[in-house]
């Protein structure tokens, strides 16, 4: 079994055609991290760091701090980009970078 991008992170469509990611989207990202780790596509230190960052972004989101949540997700993207080829293999980069970007761009912002 391998890891792929899979379906959209959990969320809902509005009648206007806008897709909004729910807080479950953060768990979707954490699940992708764990799947990539099990494939041997990242080391344990990177896996733990990413899970911690996604948890921090989730807490911000749950507390209505969407801007801060998006900032943490940008930090995740920077980290994944910086560690590509070092702590993180290319497969993980492509899955996490673009999934994280999608979640960041589709969070409900009041």
ROMARBA-285031 format. One record per residue: z, y, x of N, C-alpha, C in turn; residue in three letters. Coordinates in steps of 0.001 Angstrom, whole numbers, plus 524288, in hexadecimal, padded with zeros to 5 digits. Layout:
ZYXZYXZYXAla...
//
This chain:
800007FB588035380000800008000080000804D380371Unk7FCF3808A1801FC7FCB480D7B804F07FE3C8121680170Unk7FE40816AE803AC7FFCA81B63800DF7FB0781EDC80047Unk7FA52820E37FB9A7F61D824907FAA37F83F829377F7ADUnk7F50882D077F6C07F6EB831A37F4077F8BD830767EE7BUnk7F62382CCD7EBCF7F7D482B437E69F7F6F582F7A7E28AUnk7F97E82ECA7DDFF7F8CF832867D9B17FB77837B97DAE5Unk7FA8983B787D7837FD1D8408F7D81A8030483FDB7D7F7Unk805D7843377DAB980B8B8431F7DA3180D02844107D47AUnk8116B841DF7D2B2812E98426C7CD2F813098481B7CB69Unk81106848FC7C6CE810DB84E387C49080E4B84E087BF43Unk80C378525C7BD8A809BA8529D7B86E80565856AC7B87EUnk801B1855D77B4F17FD52859707B42A7FE9485D177AFA3Unk7FD6B861FB7B0587FDAC865BA7AC0A7F863865EA7A963Unk7F84E867CC7A48C7F366868457A1A87EF6B86B8F7A494Unk7F15286F297A7C37EDD1872997AAB07EB3686FD07AF43Unk7ECA986ADD7B0337EA67867F17B4887ED67868847B994Unk7F1EA86AF47B9657F53486BA17BE0B7F8D3866F27BE87Unk7F91F864C37C33A7FCA48605C7C44F801828626D7C704Unk80613860BB7C52280B10862577C76C80E0085D757C907Unk80FD785D6D7CDE4812CE8590A7CFF7818738597B7CE1EUnk81AB2855207CC72820338550E7CAEA82393854357CFC2Unk828B28544E7CF0782C1E853527D38182B6684DC97D599Unk8294C84A497D27582823844FF7D448823EF844FA7D888Unk82102849397D8EC81D26849AB7DD1681F9F849647E27CUnk8246F84B447E2F08272E84AFB7E7F082891845547E941Unk82A03842507E54482B2683CC07E6248262E839CE7E781Unk821D883B6E7E53E81CBB8393C7E69981BB8839FC7EC76Unk81CCE83EAE7EE6B81BFD83FC77F3FD81FA883C847F765Unk8249283C1C7F5CE8284B838F67F8D1826B8833397F8E1Unk8249F831607F48C822B882C027F45381E2D82B3C7F817Unk81AB182F0C7F8658164E82EB77FC1B8184D82E7A801BFUnk81C668318F802E581EBC8317080829820AF82BF38095AUnk82394829B6805B8825C382480806978217A820638071FUnk81D4F820D580409818F581D2C804738164681DA5809C7Unk815768227480B908130682349810B28167D8212181511Unk81B8D821E08148981F3381FCF8187381EDA819D58189FUnk81EC9817598141581E6D81198813EB8195780FA08164BUnk8153E812D38161C8103F811578187D810578120C81E73Unk81473814978206F814B78159F82610811B481A72827A7Unk810BB81DEF823EC80D9E82294824EF810E08274F82678Unk81605826A2826E98196782AD3828D681E618285582ADBUnk8211C82B2282E2A82604828F58301382A7A82A6382C65Unk82EEB827EC82D31833598289C829A38355B82E3682999Unk8355D830B482E1F8373B8361C82E64833EE839AE82AEAUnk82ECF8390982B2182B5083C32827DA82C3183AF782216Unk82CE183605820D182DC08347D81B5F832B38371081944Unk836E7836C581C1D83BD88391681A5A83B6A83F0A819D9Unk838CD8417581D99838198472181D72834FF848C98189EUnk830C0846088178882D7A847598130B830588467E80DE4Unk833298423780D718362D84139808AA83A1E845A3807D6Unk83CB08474980C088406F84B9880BA483DDF850A8809EFUnk83940851BE80BFD836808568A80A7F834C585658804CCUnk832C2851E28031983130851697FDA0835EE851DF7FA01Unk83A4F84FAA7FB8B83F13850387F866840BD855EF7F805Unk84058858BE7FC57841BB85E4C7FC4D83E188615C7F8B2Unk8390D8603A7F8FE83546862DB7F590836688618E7EFD7Unk837C385CB07EEC48390985B177E96D83DD085E087E769Unk841D985E827EA8884698861467E8DB84560866FE7E78BUnk84238869797EACE8409C86ED67E99C83DD186F037E455Unk83A3986B647E38A8372586B4E7DEB583A9E86A6A7D9F6Unk83E33866B47DA67841BE865867D60A8453D86A307D4ACUnk8464286D817D8858498E872147D7A18466E877077D681Unk8416A8765B7D54B83E2987AC27D3BB83C4D87E2F7D832Unk83CE487C5F7DD0083B2C87F687E18C835DC87D477E365Unk831E687E647E04782CAF87C417E14982A7187E567E660Unk82B30883577E75582917885A97EC2B82B5D882F17F0F7Unk83083881E87F0F48330187F457F55283119879A37F5C6Unk8304A877217F14982E47871CF7F151828E0871A17F3D3Unk8258C875507F25E8204F8758D7F4A482094876A27FA84Unk8244C879C97FC1C824F887AEE801AA8265A875EF804B1Unk829DA872D98029182B4E86DF1805268269B86A4280554Unk8239286A0E8012481EE7866BE8012781AF7868968053DUnk81A9486DAE806108174386FB280A538195C86DE280F9BUnk81E7B86DCD81031820D986BE18150481F9986617815D1Unk81F93863198119A81E1485D98811FA8187C85D27813F3Unk814FD86038811B980F878600F8135880EFD861798191FUnk811DE8657181AD2811C9866FF82057813D28629B823D2Unk8180D860168222581A6585BD48252B8169185742825AEUnk81434855C68215581088851648216180BE3852A4824EFUnk80A1585771824AF805B78591182803807488590982DC8Unk80BE385B0882EDE80DD385B588344580EC5855E9836A2Unk8109A8523583375811F884D008356D80D91848FF83501Unk8091884AA1832E9804928471F832808030D8453B837F7Unk802A1840248387E8014683DD883D838060183CF384105Unk80A8083EBE83F5F80F5283DEF84261812ED83A6383F41Unk8162683CB783BF2819C5839AF838B0817208379D833C3Unk812AD839E58327480FF1838AA82D9580A468374682ECAUnk8088B832D182CD2803178314082D8E7FF898342F829C4Unk7FA868340E82AF47F6AC836D6827C07F6E983556821FFUnk7F7BF83045820DC7F7EE82E7C81B717FC2F8315981860Unk800BB831E081ACF805108349A8184C803C583A5A817A3Unk8017883CAA81B978000D8422881B427FCAE8432781675Unk7F88284020815D97F4D884121811927F7518403F80C3AUnk7FAC883C7980BD87FD5F83B85806D28014F83FD5805ACUnk804C7840F2809638090C8449A808538076184A4980848Unk803FE84BD980BCA8026C8515480C007FFFA85301806CEUnk7FC1F850088050A7F944851A18005B7FC60850AE7FB58Unk7FF9C84CA07FB368030984BC17F6B180713850267F64DUnk80945851A97FAB780D2B855DE7FAC780AA785AFF7F913Unk8060585C0B7FB078033C860CB7F9858022F860DB7F3AAUnk800AE85C687F1797FFA985C197EBE18049F85D527E8CDUnk808F885AE07EA4980DE585BD97E78D80F58861A47E7EFUnk80F03863CD7EC97810678695B7ED6480D1386CE57E9E0Unk8082886BC37E97B8049D86F167E67E804EB86E437E098Unk807AD86A237DEE5807E2868F07D95280D75868CB7D72AUnk8111386B5F7D9BC8165C86BC57D7A48166F86FCC7D354Unk8199D86EDE7CF6381A28872907CB1C81D3D877437CD0DUnk81AE887BBD7CCB981D608808C7CE9C81DB8884697CA16Unk822828859E7C88A8233F8891E7C4188224C88EC07C592Unk
//
